[in-house]
């Protein structure tokens, strides 16, 4: 069968739409228009396949985007933290109210072109980080729809996210090169350990600011770790991590662990670290407190700590959050740690988000490791 027999063209105002040729077929489908021939053909092929195996969902039975979103959040709320659920609901309300016609659109009609041309411009019209947050919710809704066979094809495999404004990977990569980070730590003065901790653990600033010494496991330097169980929320309220995946244990570099142990012993005194009490006790102080021992303002770390260190090191200024990017890039491209474990250390729900933080692209070292692993796997088999 010719590809051209699977669709026909129709003008919709000034736009040309491509309609899957489903008339007279067993699907009894109506006329659905797409922006590209590829989408119309893919829809036709999927409809024919579904019609043959009996799983085809009539368009009249297909739920709307709003219905799928409501169904997903009702299921996800049992798996997410309270704060993450609230954030997801805010994102859903935004999508339903701000993207014209989306809430009433059949979920099967929200194809890749609709996402790229109609949804993304609205989702990313504010800050890029806010857009990524909303995109994360949107993506989970469509995964839920795919799971329940309400859509034939997952649209996000075809779309491209807008690039981060003025922070392209090609420009950020040299800024967080090893030599620059080491120079910054070396010229950070009394705050050197705080910057090193951020760069070597990848914790979010709102997670670092609430850490106490009881959150560190420093008994064995070769098995040291930091336990993340809380974060600073809006309004300076201490609550749960950003998502359910935020609860995690991150291993510590042995040299960093030794530095932290010496710092802890000096701060608490040797007699108090033998049996360190639970968080909140008088001698279990915050790791990074302000001058009076209380929670510091982590939004000021960049201006008060990081940028002065960059100036003294004579390197370009970076954001505090770029230290988290440095950690992800180092783990992905410089170590043998599986990508899925790096995802866990970062507190992400999937590897797609983790790779957003990796910036040493086209690094041959990663490809050489893969080649070595393939050689080990296949050697002796032929």
Secondary structure, DSSP 4 states (H G I P E B T S, - for coil): --GGGGEEEEEETTEEEEEE--TTSTT-----EESSHHHHHHHHHHHHHHHHHT-PPPGGGPPBHHHHHHHHHHHHTTTS-HHHHHHHHHHHHHHHHHSTTTTTSBGGG--HHHIIIIIHHHHTSS-HHHHHHHHHHHHHHHHHHHHTTS-SS-GGGT--PPPPTT--HHHHHHHT-HHHHHHHHHT-GGGHHHHHHHHHH---HHHHTT-BGGGEE-SSGGG-EEEE--EEETTTEEE--SSGGG-EEEE--HHHHHHHHHHHHHHH-HHHHTT---TTSTTS-BTTB-TTSSB--GGGHIIIIIHHHHHHHT-----TTHHHHHHHHHHHHHS---HHHHHHHHT-SSHHHHHHT---TT-HHHHHHHHHHHHHHHTT--
